[in-house]
Amino acid sequence: MFDQILQLVKEHLNSNPELTGNMPAEQADQVHREIATHITNGLQAQTPEANTGGGILSQLEHNLASGSIPTSAISGALVGGLASKFGMSPLITGAIAAALPGLMQKFMEKNKTERAVAPTV
């Protein structure tokens, strides 16, 4: 799961130079990993709900569909981590945090597609 999220983070940030324009190139990989780690940890910390069929991905899908994606805990920790570890400005960390729902949506869509084409044994 981490590698998939890391790849999506890299793709998203690399296609949005306004987010990475003020980031030192030598820190880019560390920043990507920090963001992916926060997203992964946030997803893993969520407990499955009985009414969604269980499982982290099912819960995330349910939250996305209902518009109640719980990213505030992830984004709060991420903003603090990026600011303290990399000295990023509130403008940049806020923009990155604002991208979290979109990144999580992309992860869900990609994972759903991969599950649909995976052979059943």
C-alpha positions, -999 to +999 in steps of 0.1 A: +000+000+000+028+024+009+045+021-025+012+027-044+006+058-023+042+070-027+039+067-065+006+087-065+022+114-043+051+117-066+029+119-097+006+145-080+034+168-068+054+165-099+024+176-120+018+206-097+049+227-098+032+254-076+035+229-048+071+219-054+085+251-068+098+263-035+110+229-024+147+222-026+152+194-052+174+174-028+145+172-003+118+161-029+122+124-022+121+129+016+090+151+013+073+125-010+080+098+016+068+120+045+035+126+028+030+090+018+039+079+053+013+102+069-014+090+044-005+053+049-005+056+087-038+075+087-054+049+066-041+021+087-052+038+119-088+038+108-108+010+122-132-008+099-169+000+104-194-028+105-219-010+082-194-006+054-185-042+050-153-039+069-118-032+057-098+000+054-105+003+017-142-003+021-144+023+048-124+048+028-146+042-002-177+047+020-163+079+034-155+093-001-189+084-014-206+102+016-183+132+014-170+127+050-134+117+043-115+120+076-084+137+065-081+163+092-060+141+115-037+131+086-034+167+073-028+182+108+001+158+115+014+162+079+015+200+080+033+200+113+058+174+101+066+192+068+070+225+086+093+212+113+114+187+092+117+207+060+110+243+070+082+245+045+060+276+046+023+274+058+013+283+022+030+252+008+021+228+036-015+240+034-017+234-003-002+199+001-027+191+029-055+204+007-044+178-019-049+149+005-086+141-004-077+140-041-047+118-035-068+094-014-095+094-041-069+085-067-056+057-045-091+043-041-098+044-078-065+027-086-069+001-060-105-006-071-094-010-107-066-034-097-090-055-076-114-057-105-088-070-130-070-093-105-077-130-112-098-148-086-084-181-073 
